[in-house]
Amino acid sequence: MQKPERYINHSCDSNTVPKNNCDVAIRKIEKGEEITSDYSKIESLDDFKCKCESKNCKLNLKCF
């Protein structure tokens, strides 16, 4: 991941998606809300155990 993407935390209930090397909002992001992305959509990452604790948490992420 490159700057600034490497500073965005993962969430299974993310508010952005990666698109053309940018993070694009998929819903309204409230003032002060953390910007998050679903790492399972990033090609260069290895599979990992998720600890995001969202109600939609996938627990084990398989990245492509």
N, C-alpha and C positions, 0 to 999 in steps of 0.2 A: 504494500500500500504506500502511496505517496502522500505528501502533505496536501491538503489538510485532512484527507480521509483517515490517516492513521491516528487521528485524535478523536474519531467518532466511535463511541462504544457500540457493542452489539446488543440487540434486543430481538427476540422472536416476534415481538409486537412493535416493530420499528415504525418510525415516522418518515423515513426516507428509503429510497431504493437506489442502487448504483445504476447509472445509465451514461454511457459514453464518457467514462472516467470522471463523472460528477455524481453527487448525491442529490436526488430530486425529491422534493416533498411529496408524499402521497396523501397527506391530510394536513389540516391547519396545525401549525406548531405554535403553542401558546408561549407568550413572553416568559422567559426563565426556564422553559422546558428543555431538557437535554435533547440534543439531536442524536438519533440512533439509526443504525442500519442493520439489516439482516446479513450477517457475515456468510451465511450459507450460499448467498448469491455471488460471492467473490471467488473467481476461478483460482487464484494463486494461494489460497489457504488450505491447510490440512484439516481433516475432520477433527472435531473437538467436542468436549462435554460442555454444555451450556449451563450457566449459572445466573441467567438474567432474572429469574423468578417472576416473569410475566405470567399472566393466566393462560397464555397461549404457548408457553415454553415447550420446545421440542426435545429438550434434555440432551440428546446426542445429535449433533449436526453433521451431515454428510455434505461436504463442499464438492463442487464439480470442477 
